[in-house]
Amino acid sequence: MTDLNALGEIGLIDRIRQATAAPTHPETIRGIGDDAAVFDWGDAYGLLSTDMLVEGVHFDLTYVPLKHLGFKAVAVNVSDIAAMNGLPVQITVSVGLSSRFPVEAVDELYDGIRAACEAYNIDLVGGDTTTSRSGLIISISVLGKVPKDRITYRSTAQVNDVICVTGDLGAAYLGLQLLEREKQVFLADPNMQPSLSEERSYLIQRQLRPDARTDVVHELRDLNIVPTAMIDISDGLASELLHLCRQSNKGAVIFDENIPIDDQTYLAADEFKISPVTSALNGGKDYELLFTVRPQEFERLQNNSRITAIGYITADPSQIVLATKAGQQTPIRAQGWQNG
């Protein structure tokens, strides 16, 4: 028998995709292999994405408030729609609940879900509830929409495209390190109060309540810019860049000094003896957007403080490298998924 950990998430998805029959319905434009499935809705493309969060794997209720969890569960799905250059329209929510959850806890979870629906202008239209013997499970499916001439895939980057990212990277990972540290202190002495200073609040927020970048989708539409390729940064910059390049059959050079990292991330990385660039490359859960644009179109974005150019696309798919200020180039590797 093949060990699942040896295969990893990417290998498992590829295995499922290869064993899945090609779409037979003409309305199915794209299936497995991108941030969302794509359907022909006549005047526009429909988008469908689903994501599951499992207690003990994706979140720890020791320090994750249920309202934040509800918001995050929606946001991580909306991020997939944004990565296709689309906007969300409806969601369904399914939850597995253990008997330890009182009704008030379920209310709090759904308060967060409804807050996200309001923030992203989404209708909650259905779902399912069931009993769980292994803690809380949340599965959300989101329907989105995108004009046909604005659909953006992972597989269409072009040579000399400018590689851009939104926001900053690595903060969510350092936020998780802070929360885990305080959890260990609490377990050792339940009378101890958490020591989470105000200057670390941004990192905690990035981990507990991330925002999907639908604002950038709106901004790109206002500027009439269609990215040549795009993916959301859920598993770390390195992993997502490898996805984009491999599916586009292209290479890339990114510059470590250009990777946007917040001051709080630098300070926390120093505290934990972690390279801030490493946390940005491999930390994940930032839910920013990684996208490519033609050089002439980037000129209209270069003064946008929320978007940073970090490199460019090359022709050789075997060369996906991180360049330092000293001129050294290191092949980019992704840590990948093993258990969640």
DRENFI-464363 format. One record per residue: z negated, y, x negated of N, C-alpha, C, CB in turn; residue in one letter. Coordinates in steps of 0.2 Angstrom, whole numbers, padded with zeros to 4 digits, always signed. Atoms other than C-alpha are relative to their C-alpha. Glycine has a CB too. Example, Ala and Ser with C-alpha at 12.3 -4.5 7.8 and 13.67 -1.06 7.14 Angstrom:
<pts>
+0000-0006-0004-0039-0022-0062+0000+0006-0004-0006+0000+0005a+0001-0006+0004-0036-0005-0068-0003+0005+0004+0007+0002-0002s
</pts>
This chain:
<pts>
+0000-0006-0004+0000+0000+0000+0000+0006-0004-0006+0000+0005m+0000-0007+0004+0004+0018-0006-0006+0004+0002+0007+0003+0001t+0006-0005-0001-0011+0029-0008+0003+0007+0002-0004+0001-0007d-0002-0007-0002-0009+0045+0002-0001+0005-0004-0004+0001+0007l+0002-0006+0005-0017+0056-0011+0006+0000-0006-0007-0001-0003n-0006+0000+0005-0003+0050-0023+0006+0003+0002+0001-0007-0002a-0006-0002-0003+0010+0055-0011+0000+0008+0000+0002-0003+0006l+0001-0007-0001+0003+0072-0007+0003+0003+0006+0002+0004-0006g-0003-0003-0006+0007+0084+0007+0008+0001+0000-0003+0007+0002e-0008-0002+0000+0025+0089+0001+0003-0007+0000+0001+0003-0006i-0003+0007+0000+0029+0070-0002+0000-0003+0006-0003-0004-0005g+0001+0003-0007+0022+0065+0015+0005+0003+0005-0007+0001+0002l-0004-0003-0005+0032+0078+0024+0008-0002-0002+0000+0008-0001i-0007+0003+0002+0048+0073+0014+0001-0007+0003+0001+0001-0007d-0001+0007-0003+0045+0055+0019+0001+0000+0007-0006-0004-0002r-0001+0000-0007+0043+0059+0037+0007+0003+0002-0005+0005+0003i-0007-0004-0002+0059+0071+0037+0005-0005-0001+0000+0006-0005r-0005+0005+0001+0069+0057+0029+0001-0005+0005+0000-0002-0007q+0000+0005-0004+0064+0045+0041+0002+0002+0008-0006-0004+0000a-0001-0002-0007+0067+0056+0056+0008+0001+0001-0003+0007+0001t-0007-0001-0002+0084+0056+0065+0002+0007+0000+0002-0004+0006a-0002-0007-0001+0095+0071+0064+0000+0002+0007+0008+0000-0003a+0000-0002-0007+0094+0082+0079+0006-0001+0004-0001+0008+0000p-0006+0002-0005+0105+0077+0094+0002+0005+0005-0001-0007+0003t-0001-0005-0005+0103+0092+0105+0003+0006-0003-0007+0002+0004h-0004-0005+0003+0115+0106+0102-0005+0007-0001+0006+0002+0004p+0004-0006+0001+0101+0119+0105-0005+0000-0006-0005+0000+0007e+0004+0001+0006+0091+0112+0090+0004+0003-0006-0002-0007-0001t-0004-0003+0006+0097+0123+0075-0003-0002-0006-0001+0008+0001i+0003+0002+0007+0084+0118+0062-0007-0004+0002-0001+0006-0005r+0006+0004-0002+0070+0105+0063-0005+0000-0006+0002-0007+0001g+0005+0001+0005+0058+0099+0049+0003+0003-0007-0002-0007-0001i-0002-0003+0006+0059+0109+0033-0001+0007-0001+0006-0002-0002g+0001-0007+0001+0055+0127+0036-0007+0002+0003+0006+0004+0003d+0007-0002-0003+0040+0137+0042+0000-0001+0008-0001+0008-0001d-0001+0001-0007+0046+0135+0060+0006-0004+0002-0001+0006+0004a-0006+0002-0003+0058+0125+0070+0004+0005+0004-0001-0006+0005a-0004-0005-0003+0073+0135+0077+0004-0003+0005+0005+0003-0006v-0003+0003-0006+0081+0133+0094+0005+0006+0002-0004-0002+0005f-0005-0005-0003+0096+0142+0102-0002+0002+0007+0007-0003+0000d+0002-0002-0007+0090+0152+0117+0005+0005+0003-0007+0004-0001w-0006-0004-0003+0107+0160+0120+0000+0007-0003-0001+0001+0008g-0001-0007+0003+0104+0179+0116-0004+0000-0006-0002+0005+0005d+0005-0001+0006+0091+0175+0102-0002-0007-0002-0006+0004+0002a+0002+0006+0003+0084+0161+0092-0008-0001+0002+0000-0001-0007y+0007+0001-0001+0067+0153+0098-0003-0004-0006-0001-0005+0006g+0004+0002+0006+0054+0148+0085-0006-0004+0002-0002+0005-0005l+0006+0004-0002+0041+0134+0086-0003-0002-0006+0002-0006+0005l+0004+0002+0006+0027+0131+0074-0007-0003+0003-0001+0006-0005s+0007+0002-0002+0011+0121+0075-0004-0001-0006+0001-0007+0004t+0004+0001+0006-0004+0119+0064-0007-0002+0003-0001+0007-0003d+0006+0003-0002-0020+0110+0065-0006+0002-0005+0000-0008+0000m+0006-0002+0004-0038+0115+0058-0005-0005+0002-0002+0007+0001l+0005+0005+0000-0051+0101+0055-0006+0002-0003+0003-0007-0002v+0006-0002+0003-0069+0104+0053-0002-0005-0006-0006-0001+0005e+0002+0004+0006-0075+0098+0035+0006+0000-0004-0002-0006+0002g-0006+0000+0004-0057+0100+0029+0003+0007-0001+0006-0005+0003v-0002-0007+0001-0051+0117+0033-0005+0006+0002+0006+0001+0006h+0005-0005-0001-0067+0126+0038-0007-0004+0000+0001+0004+0007f+0007+0002+0000-0086+0124+0037-0004+0005+0004-0003+0000-0008d+0004-0004-0005-0096+0130+0052-0007+0002-0003-0001-0004+0006l+0006-0003+0003-0111+0133+0040+0001+0007-0001-0001-0004-0007t-0001-0007+0002-0103+0150+0036+0006+0003+0004+0000+0001-0007y-0006-0003-0004-0088+0152+0048-0002+0001+0007+0006-0005-0001v+0002-0001-0007-0092+0161+0064+0006-0002+0004-0001+0008+0001p-0005+0003-0005-0083+0153+0079+0005+0005+0002-0003-0003+0006l-0005-0005-0002-0075+0169+0084+0005+0002-0005-0004+0007+0002k-0005-0001+0006-0067+0172+0067+0004-0006+0000-0004+0001-0007h-0004+0006+0001-0062+0154+0067+0006+0000+0006-0004-0006+0001l-0005+0000-0005-0053+0156+0084+0006+0005-0002-0003+0003+0006g-0005-0005+0002-0044+0172+0077+0004-0003-0005-0003+0007-0002f-0004+0003+0006-0039+0163+0061+0005-0005+0002-0005-0002-0005k-0005+0006-0002-0032+0148+0070+0006+0003+0003-0004-0004+0005a-0006-0003-0002-0020+0159+0079+0004+0003-0005-0002+0005+0006v-0003-0004+0005-0016+0170+0064+0004-0004-0004-0005+0004-0004a-0003+0004+0005-0011+0156+0053+0007-0003+0003-0004-0006-0002v-0006+0002-0003+0002+0150+0066+0005+0006+0001-0002-0003+0007n-0004-0006-0001+0008+0168+0069+0004+0001-0007-0004+0006+0002v-0003-0001+0007+0011+0169+0050+0006-0004-0001-0005-0002-0005s-0006+0004+0001+0024+0155+0051+0005+0003+0004-0002-0007+0003d-0005-0003-0004+0033+0164+0064+0003+0006-0004-0002+0002+0007i-0002-0006+0004+0033+0180+0054+0004-0002-0006-0006+0004-0003a-0004+0002+0006+0040+0170+0039+0007-0002+0002-0003-0006-0003a-0006+0001-0002+0055+0167+0049+0004+0006+0003+0001-0005+0006m-0002-0007-0002+0057+0186+0052+0000+0000+0008+0007+0001-0002n+0000+0000-0007+0052+0183+0070-0007+0003+0002+0001-0007+0003g+0006-0002-0003+0038+0188+0082-0003-0005+0005+0001+0007+0003l+0003+0005-0004+0026+0177+0092+0001+0003+0007-0007-0001-0002p+0000-0001-0007+0027+0176+0111-0005-0003+0004+0007-0002+0003v+0005+0004-0004+0016+0162+0118-0003-0005-0005+0004-0004+0006q+0003+0006+0004+0004+0149+0111-0003-0005+0005-0006+0003-0004i+0004+0005-0004-0004+0133+0118-0006-0002-0005+0004-0006+0002t+0006+0002+0004-0022+0128+0111-0003-0006+0002-0005+0006+0001v+0004+0006-0001-0029+0111+0110-0006-0001-0004+0005-0006-0001s+0006+0001+0003-0046+0107+0105-0004-0006+0001-0005+0006+0001v+0004+0006-0001-0056+0092+0101-0008+0002-0002+0002-0006-0005g+0007-0002+0000-0075+0095+0104-0005-0006+0000-0001+0005+0006l+0005+0005+0000-0090+0085+0099-0006+0002+0005-0003-0001-0007s+0005-0001-0005-0105+0084+0111-0005+0005-0003-0004-0006+0002s+0005-0005+0003-0115+0096+0099+0002+0007+0002-0001-0001-0007r-0002-0007-0001-0105+0111+0105-0002+0002+0007+0007+0000-0001f+0001-0002-0007-0113+0120+0120+0006+0004+0003-0007+0004+0000p-0005-0004-0003-0102+0129+0132+0001+0007-0003-0002+0001+0008v+0000-0007+0003-0107+0146+0124+0004+0000-0006-0007+0002-0001e-0004+0000+0007-0100+0140+0107+0008+0000+0002-0002-0006-0004a-0007+0000-0002-0083+0136+0116+0002+0007+0002+0001-0005+0005v-0002-0007-0002-0083+0153+0124+0001+0005-0006-0006+0003+0004d+0000-0004+0006-0086+0161+0107+0007-0001-0004-0006-0001-0005e-0007+0002+0003-0071+0151+0100+0006+0003+0003+0001-0007-0001l-0005-0003-0004-0060+0157+0114+0000+0007+0000+0000-0003+0007y+0000-0008+0001-0066+0175+0112+0005+0002-0006-0007+0002-0001d-0004-0002+0006-0058+0175+0095+0007-0002+0001-0002-0005-0006g-0007+0002-0001-0042+0166+0101+0003+0006+0004+0000-0007+0004i-0003-0005-0005-0040+0179+0115+0000+0007-0004-0005+0001+0006r-0001-0006+0004-0043+0193+0102+0006+0000-0004-0007+0001-0004a-0006+0000+0003-0029+0187+0092+0006+0001+0004+0000-0007-0004a-0005+0000-0005-0018+0185+0107+0001+0008+0001-0001-0003+0006c-0001-0007-0001-0021+0204+0110+0003+0003-0006-0007+0003+0002e-0002-0003+0006-0019+0209+0092+0008-0001-0001-0004-0003-0006a-0007+0002+0002-0002+0200+0091+0005+0000+0006+0001-0007-0003y-0004-0001-0006+0004+0203+0109+0003-0007+0002+0006+0005-0001n-0002+0007-0001+0004+0184+0113-0003-0002+0007-0002-0005-0005i+0002+0003-0006+0002+0175+0130-0003-0007-0002+0005+0000+0005d+0003+0007+0000-0010+0160+0130+0002-0004+0006-0008+0000-0001l-0003+0003-0006-0001+0148+0142-0002-0007+0001+0008+0001-0001v+0002+0007-0001-0009+0131+0140-0003-0003-0006+0006-0004+0003g+0003+0004+0005-0016+0117+0130-0004-0006+0002-0005+0005-0004g+0004+0006-0001-0028+0103+0130-0007+0000-0003+0004-0007-0002d+0007+0001+0003-0046+0098+0127-0001-0008+0001-0005+0004+0004t+0002+0007+0000-0053+0081+0122-0006+0000-0004+0006-0004-0003t+0006+0002+0003-0068+0073+0115+0001-0002-0008-0004-0005+0003t-0001+0002+0007-0070+0072+0096-0006-0003-0003+0002+0006-0004s+0005+0003+0003-0081+0061+0086-0001+0002-0007+0000-0008+0000r+0000-0002+0007-0078+0069+0069+0000+0008+0000+0006-0002-0003s+0001-0008+0000-0082+0088+0073+0006+0003+0004+0000+0002-0007g-0005-0004-0004-0071+0102+0079+0007-0001-0003-0003+0007+0000l-0007+0001+0002-0052+0100+0079+0003+0006+0004+0003-0007+0001i-0004-0005-0004-0041+0115+0084+0008-0001-0002-0002+0007-0002i-0007+0000+0001-0022+0113+0086+0003+0005+0004+0003-0008+0001s-0004-0006-0003-0011+0128+0090+0007-0001-0001-0003+0006-0002i-0007+0000+0000+0007+0128+0094+0002+0007+0002+0004-0005+0004s-0002-0007-0001+0016+0145+0094+0007+0000+0001-0002+0005-0005v-0007-0001-0002+0033+0150+0102+0001+0007-0003+0002-0001+0007l-0002-0007+0002+0042+0165+0094+0007+0001+0001-0002+0001-0008g-0007-0002-0002+0058+0174+0095+0003+0004-0006+0000+0004+0007k-0003-0004+0005+0070+0182+0083+0007+0001+0002-0001-0003-0007v-0007-0001-0001+0087+0190+0085+0004-0004-0005+0002+0008-0001p-0004+0005+0004+0101+0178+0079+0002+0003-0007+0006-0002+0004k-0003-0003+0007+0107+0191+0065-0006+0001-0004+0004+0006+0002d+0006-0001+0005+0089+0192+0058-0004-0006-0002-0005+0005+0004r+0003+0006+0002+0084+0174+0056+0000-0001-0007+0003-0006+0004i+0001+0000+0007+0077+0171+0039-0003-0007-0002-0004+0006-0003t+0003+0006+0002+0075+0154+0031-0002+0000-0007+0006-0005+0000y+0002+0001+0006+0068+0147+0015+0005-0001-0005-0005-0005-0001r-0005+0003+0004+0084+0141+0008+0006+0004-0002+0003-0006+0004s-0006-0004+0000+0095+0156+0007-0001+0005-0005+0002+0003+0006t+0001-0005+0005+0089+0166-0008+0006+0000-0005-0006-0002-0005a-0006-0001+0004+0103+0173-0019-0002+0002-0007+0005+0004+0003q+0001-0002+0007+0105+0176-0038-0001+0007+0000+0005-0003-0005v+0001-0007+0001+0098+0193-0043-0004+0003+0005+0006+0004-0001n+0004-0003-0005+0088+0195-0027-0007+0002-0003-0001-0005+0005d+0006-0002+0002+0072+0204-0030-0006-0004+0004-0001+0008+0002v+0005+0004-0003+0056+0193-0026-0006+0005+0002-0002-0005-0005i+0005-0005-0002+0043+0203-0016-0006-0004+0003+0003+0005+0005c+0006+0003-0004+0026+0199-0009-0003+0006+0004-0005-0003-0005v+0004-0005-0004+0016+0209+0004-0007-0001-0002+0001-0002+0008t+0007+0000+0001-0002+0214+0002-0002-0002-0007-0004-0005+0005g+0002+0003+0006-0012+0206-0012-0002-0007+0000-0007+0005-0002d+0001+0007+0001-0016+0189-0018-0006-0002-0003+0006-0004-0003l+0006+0003+0004-0031+0178-0023-0006+0002+0003+0000+0002-0007g+0007-0002-0003-0044+0187-0012-0003-0006+0004+0001+0006+0004a+0003+0005-0005-0046+0173+0001-0003-0006-0004+0006-0003+0004a+0003+0005+0004-0049+0160-0013-0007+0002-0003+0005-0002-0006y+0007-0003+0003-0063+0171-0021-0005+0001+0006+0001+0006-0004l+0005+0000-0006-0070+0174-0004-0003-0007+0002+0004+0003+0006g+0002+0007-0001-0071+0155-0002-0006-0002-0005+0005-0005+0000l+0005+0002+0005-0080+0153-0018-0007+0004+0001+0003+0003-0007q+0006-0004-0002-0093+0167-0013-0004-0004+0006+0001+0007+0002l+0003+0003-0005-0096+0158+0003-0003-0007-0002+0005-0001+0006l+0002+0006+0002-0098+0141-0005-0006+0000-0004+0006-0004-0003e+0006-0001+0005-0110+0148-0018-0006+0001+0004+0001+0005-0005r+0006-0002-0005-0121+0155-0004-0002-0006+0004+0001+0006+0004e+0001+0006-0004-0120+0139+0006-0005-0005-0005+0006-0004+0002k+0004+0005+0005-0127+0129-0010-0007+0003-0001+0003+0000-0006q+0006-0003+0001-0141+0142-0012-0004-0001+0007+0001+0008-0001v+0004+0001-0007-0146+0140+0007-0002-0007+0000+0005+0002+0006f+0001+0007-0001-0145+0121+0006-0006-0002-0005+0005-0004-0002l+0005+0001+0004-0157+0122-0009-0007+0003+0002+0002+0003-0007a+0006-0004-0003-0169+0134+0000+0002+0003+0006-0003+0005-0006d-0002-0003-0006-0166+0137+0018-0003+0007+0002-0002-0005+0006p+0003-0006-0001-0178+0152+0017+0004+0006-0003-0007+0000-0002n-0004-0005+0003-0166+0161+0006+0005+0003+0004+0003-0003-0007m-0005-0004-0004-0155+0175+0014+0006+0000-0004-0003+0007+0002q-0006-0001+0004-0137+0176+0009+0001+0006-0004+0006-0001+0005p+0000-0006+0004-0133+0188-0005+0008+0002+0000-0003-0001-0007s-0007-0002+0000-0116+0195+0000+0000+0007+0001+0004-0004+0006l+0000-0008+0000-0115+0213-0005+0006+0003+0003+0000+0002-0008s-0005-0004-0004-0104+0226+0004+0006+0000-0004-0003+0007+0001e-0006-0001+0004-0092+0227-0011+0004-0007+0000-0002+0002-0007e-0003+0006+0000-0088+0209-0008+0003-0002+0007-0004-0006-0002r-0002+0001-0007-0084+0211+0011+0007-0001+0001-0002+0006+0004s-0007+0001+0000-0065+0212+0008+0002-0007-0001+0004+0005-0005y-0001+0007+0002-0065+0195+0000-0002-0005+0006-0003-0002-0006l+0002+0004-0005-0075+0187+0014+0004+0001+0006-0008+0002+0002i-0005-0001-0005-0064+0195+0027+0006-0004-0001+0001+0008+0001q-0006+0004+0001-0049+0188+0019+0000-0007+0001+0003+0002-0007r+0001+0007-0001-0056+0171+0020-0001-0002+0007-0005-0003-0005q+0003+0002-0007-0064+0171+0037+0005+0002+0005-0006+0003+0001l-0004-0003-0006-0052+0182+0047+0007+0003-0003-0004+0005+0004r-0007-0003+0002-0034+0184+0039+0004+0003+0005+0003-0005-0004p-0004-0003-0005-0021+0194+0047+0007-0002-0002+0000+0008+0000d-0007+0001+0001-0003+0188+0049+0004+0006+0000+0003-0005+0006a-0004-0007+0001+0010+0201+0043+0006+0001+0005+0002+0000-0007r-0005-0002-0005+0019+0204+0059+0002+0008-0001-0002-0001+0007t-0002-0007+0001+0018+0223+0054+0006+0001-0005-0006+0003-0003d-0006+0000+0005+0030+0219+0039+0006-0002+0004-0002-0004-0006v-0006+0002-0004+0042+0211+0051+0003+0006+0004-0002-0006+0005v-0002-0006-0004+0042+0227+0062+0003+0005-0005-0006+0003+0004h-0002-0005+0004+0044+0237+0047+0007-0001-0003-0005+0001-0006e-0007+0002+0003+0059+0227+0040+0005+0002+0005+0000-0007-0002l-0005-0001-0005+0067+0229+0057+0002+0008+0001-0003-0002+0007r-0001-0007+0000+0064+0248+0057+0005+0002-0005-0006+0003+0000d-0004-0002+0006+0073+0249+0040+0007-0004+0000-0004-0002-0006l-0006+0004-0001+0087+0237+0046+0001-0004-0007+0006+0004+0001n-0001+0005+0006+0083+0225+0031-0002-0007+0002-0005+0002-0005i+0001+0008-0001+0085+0206+0033-0001-0003-0007+0006-0003+0004v+0001+0004+0006+0077+0196+0019+0005-0005-0001-0007-0002-0001p-0005+0005+0001+0089+0184+0011-0004-0007+0000+0003+0000-0007t+0004+0006-0001+0074+0171+0011-0007+0002+0001+0001-0005-0006a+0007-0002-0001+0056+0171+0016-0004-0006+0001-0001+0005+0006m+0005+0005-0001+0040+0160+0017-0006+0003+0000+0001-0006-0006i+0007-0003+0001+0022+0163+0020-0004-0003-0005-0003-0001+0007d+0004+0003+0005+0009+0161+0007-0006-0003+0003-0002+0006-0005i+0006+0004-0003-0003+0148+0014-0003-0004-0006+0002-0004+0006s+0002+0005+0005-0004+0136-0001+0000+0003-0007+0004-0006+0000d+0000-0003+0006-0004+0149-0015+0007+0002-0002-0002-0005-0006g-0006-0002+0002+0010+0159-0023+0005-0005-0004-0001+0007-0004l-0004+0004+0004+0016+0146-0035+0003-0006+0004-0005-0004-0005a-0003+0005-0004+0018+0132-0022+0005+0003+0004-0006-0003+0004s-0005-0003-0005+0027+0144-0010+0007+0002-0004-0003+0006+0004e-0006-0001+0004+0039+0150-0024+0004-0006-0002-0002+0004-0006l-0003+0006+0002+0043+0133-0029+0004-0003+0006-0005-0006-0002l-0003+0002-0007+0047+0128-0010+0006+0005+0000-0005+0002+0006h-0005-0005-0001+0058+0144-0009+0006-0002-0005-0002+0007+0000l-0005+0001+0005+0067+0141-0025+0004-0007+0000-0003+0000-0007c-0003+0007-0001+0070+0122-0023+0004-0001+0006-0006-0005+0000r-0004+0000-0006+0076+0124-0005+0006+0004-0001-0004+0002+0006q-0006-0005+0001+0088+0138-0011+0004-0003-0006-0002+0007-0001s-0003+0002+0006+0093+0128-0027+0001+0006-0005+0007-0003+0002n+0000-0006+0005+0089+0143-0038-0007+0000-0004+0000+0007+0004k+0006-0001+0005+0077+0148-0052-0003+0007+0002+0002-0001-0007g+0003-0007-0001+0065+0163-0053-0004+0001-0006-0005-0001+0006a+0004-0003+0005+0056+0174-0065-0005+0005+0003+0004+0003-0006v+0005-0005-0002+0040+0182-0060-0005+0003-0005-0004-0003+0006i+0004-0003+0005+0029+0194-0070-0007+0000+0002+0003+0007-0002f+0007+0000-0001+0010+0191-0071-0003+0007+0001-0004-0004-0005d+0003-0007-0001+0007+0210-0072+0002+0003+0006+0002+0004-0006e-0002-0003-0006+0016+0213-0056-0003-0003+0006+0008-0001+0000n+0003+0003-0006+0006+0201-0045-0005+0005+0003-0002-0007-0002i+0005-0005-0003-0004+0212-0033-0007-0003+0001+0003+0003+0006p+0007+0003-0001-0023+0208-0035-0004+0006+0001-0001-0004-0007i+0004-0006-0002-0036+0219-0027-0006+0000-0005-0003-0002+0007d+0005-0001+0005-0050+0226-0038-0006-0005+0002-0003+0007+0001d+0005+0005-0001-0063+0215-0029+0001-0007-0002-0002+0000+0008q-0002+0006+0002-0053+0200-0033-0001-0001-0008+0007-0002+0002t+0001+0000+0008-0054+0205-0052-0007-0001-0001+0003+0006-0002y+0008+0000+0001-0073+0208-0051-0002-0007+0001-0003+0005+0004l+0002+0007-0002-0076+0191-0042+0002-0005-0005+0001-0001+0007a-0003+0005+0004-0064+0181-0053-0004+0000-0007+0007+0002-0002a+0004-0001+0007-0074+0188-0069-0007-0003+0001+0000+0007-0002d+0006+0003-0002-0090+0183-0060+0000-0008+0000-0003+0003+0006e-0001+0008-0001-0084+0165-0057+0004-0003-0006+0003-0002+0006f-0004+0002+0006-0075+0164-0074+0006-0003+0002-0005-0005-0004k-0006+0003-0003-0059+0161-0065+0006+0006-0002+0000-0001+0007i-0005-0004+0001-0042+0169-0070+0002+0003+0006+0006-0003-0004s-0003-0003-0007-0037+0182-0056+0007-0002+0001-0001+0007+0000p-0007+0002-0001-0019+0177-0059+0000-0007+0002+0004+0001-0007v+0000+0007-0002-0023+0159-0057-0002-0001+0007-0005-0004-0004t+0002+0000-0007-0032+0162-0041+0005+0003+0005-0006+0005+0001s-0006-0003-0004-0017+0172-0035+0006-0005+0001+0003+0006-0003a-0005+0005+0000-0005+0158-0040-0002-0006+0004+0002-0002-0007l+0002+0007-0002-0015+0143-0034-0005+0000+0006-0002-0004-0005n+0006+0000-0005-0029+0149-0022+0002-0001+0007-0003+0007-0001g-0003+0001-0007-0019+0150-0006-0004+0003+0005+0000-0007+0001g+0003-0003-0006-0024+0155+0012+0000+0008+0000-0007-0002+0000k-0001-0007+0000-0019+0173+0009+0004+0002+0006+0003+0003-0006d-0004-0001-0006-0006+0172+0023+0004+0007-0001-0004+0000+0006y-0005-0006+0001+0005+0186+0015+0007-0003+0000-0002+0003-0007e-0007+0002+0000+0024+0185+0015+0003+0000-0007+0004+0004+0005l-0004+0000+0006+0034+0180+0000+0008+0000+0002-0001-0006-0005l-0007-0001-0002+0052+0186+0002+0005+0003-0005+0001+0004+0007f-0005-0002+0005+0068+0190-0007+0005+0005+0004+0004-0006-0003t-0005-0005-0003+0080+0205-0004+0005+0001-0005-0003+0006+0003v-0005-0002+0005+0096+0211-0012-0002+0006-0003+0007+0001+0004r+0003-0006+0003+0093+0224-0025+0001+0007+0003+0003+0000-0007p-0001-0006-0003+0101+0238-0016-0004+0001+0006+0008+0000+0002q+0005-0001-0005+0090+0235-0001-0007+0001-0002+0001-0007+0005e+0007-0001+0002+0074+0234-0011-0001+0008-0001-0001-0004-0006f+0001-0007+0001+0077+0253-0015-0003+0003+0006+0007+0003-0002e+0003-0004-0006+0072+0257+0003-0007-0003+0001+0004-0002+0006r+0007+0002-0001+0056+0247+0000-0005+0001-0006+0000-0008+0001l+0004-0001+0006+0050+0252-0017-0005+0005+0000+0005+0001-0006q+0006-0005+0000+0039+0266-0012-0005-0002+0006+0003+0007+0002n+0005+0002-0005+0030+0255+0001-0006-0003-0003+0004-0005+0005n+0006+0002+0004+0012+0252-0005-0002-0007+0003-0005+0005+0002s+0002+0006-0003+0011+0236+0006+0005-0006-0003+0000+0000+0007r-0005+0005+0002+0026+0227-0003+0001+0001-0008+0007+0001+0004i-0001+0000+0008+0027+0223-0022+0005-0004-0002-0007-0002-0003t-0005+0004+0003+0042+0217-0032-0004-0003-0006+0006+0004-0003a+0004+0004+0005+0035+0203-0043+0005-0003-0005-0004-0005+0003i-0005+0004+0004+0052+0196-0051+0007+0000+0003-0003-0007-0001g-0007+0000-0003+0069+0191-0047+0003-0008+0000+0005+0004-0005y-0003+0007+0000+0080+0175-0043+0005-0001-0005+0003-0001+0007i-0005+0002+0005+0090+0166-0056+0004-0006+0002-0003-0001-0007t-0005+0006-0002+0104+0153-0056-0002-0007-0001+0007+0002-0003a+0002+0007+0003+0095+0139-0065-0006-0003+0004-0001+0000-0007d+0006+0003-0004+0084+0129-0053-0005-0003-0004+0003-0004+0006p+0005+0003+0004+0076+0121-0067-0005+0005-0004+0003-0005-0006s+0004-0005+0003+0068+0137-0073-0003+0005+0005+0005+0004-0005q+0004-0004-0004+0055+0144-0062-0007+0002-0004-0002-0004+0007i+0005-0001+0005+0043+0153-0074-0004+0007+0002+0004+0001-0006v+0005-0006+0000+0029+0166-0076+0001+0003-0006-0007-0002+0002l-0001-0004+0007+0033+0179-0089-0006+0005-0001+0006+0004+0001a+0005-0004+0002+0019+0188-0098+0002+0007-0003-0005-0003-0005t-0002-0006+0003+0019+0206-0104+0002-0001-0008-0006+0005+0000k-0002+0001+0007+0020+0199-0122+0007-0004-0001-0006-0005-0003a-0006+0004+0000+0036+0190-0117+0000-0007+0000+0004+0002-0006g+0000+0007+0000+0030+0173-0116+0002-0003+0007-0007-0003-0001q-0002+0003-0007+0037+0162-0101-0003-0007+0000+0007+0000+0000q+0003+0007-0001+0027+0147-0094+0003-0002+0007-0008+0001+0001t-0002+0003-0006+0034+0135-0081-0005+0000+0005+0003-0007-0001p+0005+0000-0006+0026+0137-0064-0001-0007+0003+0003+0005+0005i+0002+0007-0003+0017+0122-0057-0004+0002+0006-0003-0005-0005r+0004+0000-0006+0009+0120-0040-0005-0005-0001+0004+0000+0006a+0005+0005+0000-0008+0112-0039+0001-0005+0006-0007+0003+0001q-0002+0004-0006-0002+0105-0022-0006-0002+0004+0003-0006-0003g+0005+0002-0004-0012+0097-0008-0002-0007-0001+0003+0001+0008w+0002+0007+0001-0022+0081-0010-0004-0002+0006-0004+0000-0006q+0005+0003-0005-0035+0081+0004-0001+0005+0006-0007-0001-0003n+0001-0005-0006-0032+0096+0016+0005+0005+0000-0007+0002+0001g
</pts>
